[in-house]
Amino acid sequence: METRADLLIVGAGMVGSALALALQNSGLNILVVDGGPLTVKPFDDNAAFEPRVSALSAASQRILERLNVWEGIVSRRVSPYADMHVWDGSGTGNVHFSASSVHADVLGHIVENRVVQDALIERLHDSDIGLLANARLEQMRRSGDDWLLTLADGRTLRAPLVIAADGANSTVRRMTGTATREWDYMHHAIVTSVRTADSHRKTAWQRFTDDGPLAFLPLEREGEHWCSIVWSVTPDESERLMKLDDEAFCRELEQAFEGCLGHLISADPRLCVPLRQRHAKRYVAEGLALIGDAAHTIHPLAGQGVNLGFLDAAVLAEVLHAAAGRGERLADERVLSRYERRRMPHNLALMAAMEGFERLFQADALPVRWLRNTGLKLVDQSAEAKAMFVRQALGLSGDLPALARI
Ligand SMILES: Cc1cc2nc3c(=O)[nH]c(=O)nc-3n(C[C@H](O)[C@H](O)[C@H](O)COP(=O)(O)OP(=O)(O)OC[C@H]3O[C@@H](n4cnc5c(N)ncnc54)[C@H](O)[C@@H]3O)c2cc1C
């Protein structure tokens, strides 16, 4: 049997779900399909932290508030942070960013991905959006003016407009032959949560080590002694670190972090994620748009991946709402290009900045080391430069969609 929809979103991850909610009450027959079960588990306050977390910017918070999702996140578990320390492990340069420098209460919130996901899915279940769980897309092709999608269980779906929100290894991107610039960072990220002797003081910490960046992100549970860590290292080093027992891992991590939060008491199970940068050369084609990680994946040192994705979703929804209001055909590539024109320059600029940053800190040559240490010190001494970085981190600059504006 064939199921028809006006708009099909493939992927009910954080970004696809946010887009669906931003399009509710649009009068469109929307269907969201995902290979996962899309069930929401009751939240247990005492449960261990999920290893995958995101640093959500103020712009993302506003989008989630307007989609009535933020309250579901806060009722589970969020960890606000008001300060950020960044320093060069092989030099003397360091910068301290503070929310108070722009008269804000927080720089952002660290939230487990599962928490964001569950709060979104909960809202989707209450909405007029169609949801198809355990529905893995396997094939898709053009059929007249529509796309015809085939799921792993043989079901077929038809729609004139398909949105790829199926993540970094997007099947839609592959099936539609969307050209992508892609390269390996030759780094893997080890992620887990650790318990620290000293309080994290609601501060996000980032040390640039000789191997790569190491982030300690503050988490709140029974006080301020848990941090989520993202440790970028070479593949060989990650293999070695993943094999260590918890005690040996904690000692090595403590050393790599210069013991900044005192003794590391324990570590949760570790996850290792290979890091690749990807960027689709076009985000749109006739009847097709790519959003979130399906369109771009960025180094986690930026802490911006899902923040960019939420802005993609908010801009695309705005473009589609406006076009529907004017009676335009939503699958028209000229309509969808309005989304690409607003999002691609912003995403590319941030990716380029992060790439430069990453290379600057990988470089071993003395003049480069001198330059980055001097640069960090200069930034730290300039209130104006710091305020600019903070506004960027808050997601308050650039062409913001209405959902993200104050
Ligand atoms: C180590 C690490 C740390 C990070 N830290 C941060 C951070 O601090 N801040 C931040 O903003 N970002 C961070 N990110 C990035 C962030 O996690 C991603 O940008 C975000 O998860 C992307 O969301 P998405 O919805 O686009 O994709 P995903 O979360 O990957 O969702 C894709 C969805 O599509 C579904 N799907 C996939 N294939 C199919 C198919 N064939 N058929 C049907 N369904 C399918 C999946 O089941 C899933 O539900 C980090 C990433 C890494 C690796």
PDBQT file of the ligand as one rigid body, heavy atoms in Angstrom, charges set to zero:
ROOT
HETATM    1  C1  LIG A 501      31.162  14.084  19.960  1.00  0.00    +0.000 C 
HETATM    2  C2  LIG A 501      30.123  15.058  19.490  1.00  0.00    +0.000 A 
HETATM    3  C3  LIG A 501      29.785  16.136  20.301  1.00  0.00    +0.000 A 
HETATM    4  C4  LIG A 501      28.822  17.082  19.873  1.00  0.00    +0.000 A 
HETATM    5  N1  LIG A 501      28.533  18.157  20.664  1.00  0.00    +0.000 NA
HETATM    6  C5  LIG A 501      27.660  19.082  20.221  1.00  0.00    +0.000 A 
HETATM    7  C6  LIG A 501      27.357  20.268  21.008  1.00  0.00    +0.000 A 
HETATM    8  O1  LIG A 501      27.876  20.480  22.108  1.00  0.00    +0.000 OA
HETATM    9  N2  LIG A 501      26.457  21.172  20.508  1.00  0.00    +0.000 N 
HETATM   10  C7  LIG A 501      25.860  20.981  19.303  1.00  0.00    +0.000 A 
HETATM   11  O2  LIG A 501      25.088  21.841  18.886  1.00  0.00    +0.000 OA
HETATM   12  N3  LIG A 501      26.114  19.883  18.551  1.00  0.00    +0.000 NA
HETATM   13  C8  LIG A 501      26.995  18.942  18.974  1.00  0.00    +0.000 A 
HETATM   14  N4  LIG A 501      27.249  17.847  18.206  1.00  0.00    +0.000 N 
HETATM   15  C9  LIG A 501      26.527  17.686  16.942  1.00  0.00    +0.000 C 
HETATM   16  C10 LIG A 501      25.094  17.181  17.137  1.00  0.00    +0.000 C 
HETATM   17  O3  LIG A 501      25.104  15.994  17.915  1.00  0.00    +0.000 OA
HETATM   18  C11 LIG A 501      24.471  16.937  15.771  1.00  0.00    +0.000 C 
HETATM   19  O4  LIG A 501      24.604  18.100  14.987  1.00  0.00    +0.000 OA
HETATM   20  C12 LIG A 501      22.988  16.587  15.880  1.00  0.00    +0.000 C 
HETATM   21  O5  LIG A 501      22.794  15.401  16.604  1.00  0.00    +0.000 OA
HETATM   22  C13 LIG A 501      22.379  16.436  14.493  1.00  0.00    +0.000 C 
HETATM   23  O6  LIG A 501      20.981  16.241  14.604  1.00  0.00    +0.000 OA
HETATM   24  P1  LIG A 501      20.135  15.737  13.354  1.00  0.00    +0.000 P 
HETATM   25  O7  LIG A 501      18.732  15.697  13.814  1.00  0.00    +0.000 OA
HETATM   26  O8  LIG A 501      20.490  16.527  12.135  1.00  0.00    +0.000 OA
HETATM   27  O9  LIG A 501      20.686  14.272  13.056  1.00  0.00    +0.000 OA
HETATM   28  P2  LIG A 501      20.584  12.948  13.985  1.00  0.00    +0.000 P 
HETATM   29  O10 LIG A 501      20.568  13.300  15.432  1.00  0.00    +0.000 OA
HETATM   30  O11 LIG A 501      21.664  12.040  13.503  1.00  0.00    +0.000 OA
HETATM   31  O12 LIG A 501      19.174  12.346  13.604  1.00  0.00    +0.000 OA
HETATM   32  C14 LIG A 501      18.926  11.644  12.416  1.00  0.00    +0.000 C 
HETATM   33  C15 LIG A 501      17.641  10.826  12.562  1.00  0.00    +0.000 C 
HETATM   34  O13 LIG A 501      17.394  10.198  11.293  1.00  0.00    +0.000 OA
HETATM   35  C16 LIG A 501      17.066   8.839  11.498  1.00  0.00    +0.000 C 
HETATM   36  N5  LIG A 501      17.511   8.106  10.293  1.00  0.00    +0.000 N 
HETATM   37  C17 LIG A 501      18.763   7.967   9.835  1.00  0.00    +0.000 A 
HETATM   38  N6  LIG A 501      18.778   7.258   8.700  1.00  0.00    +0.000 NA
HETATM   39  C18 LIG A 501      17.484   6.922   8.440  1.00  0.00    +0.000 A 
HETATM   40  C19 LIG A 501      16.842   6.190   7.412  1.00  0.00    +0.000 A 
HETATM   41  N7  LIG A 501      17.532   5.633   6.401  1.00  0.00    +0.000 N 
HETATM   42  N8  LIG A 501      15.498   6.047   7.459  1.00  0.00    +0.000 NA
HETATM   43  C20 LIG A 501      14.758   6.597   8.456  1.00  0.00    +0.000 A 
HETATM   44  N9  LIG A 501      15.321   7.306   9.469  1.00  0.00    +0.000 NA
HETATM   45  C21 LIG A 501      16.664   7.470   9.457  1.00  0.00    +0.000 A 
HETATM   46  C22 LIG A 501      17.808   8.415  12.755  1.00  0.00    +0.000 C 
HETATM   47  O14 LIG A 501      17.154   7.313  13.388  1.00  0.00    +0.000 OA
HETATM   48  C23 LIG A 501      17.739   9.701  13.606  1.00  0.00    +0.000 C 
HETATM   49  O15 LIG A 501      16.600   9.730  14.440  1.00  0.00    +0.000 OA
HETATM   50  C24 LIG A 501      28.204  16.909  18.603  1.00  0.00    +0.000 A 
HETATM   51  C25 LIG A 501      28.524  15.813  17.793  1.00  0.00    +0.000 A 
HETATM   52  C26 LIG A 501      29.494  14.900  18.230  1.00  0.00    +0.000 A 
HETATM   53  C27 LIG A 501      29.861  13.738  17.327  1.00  0.00    +0.000 C 
ENDROOT
TORSDOF 0
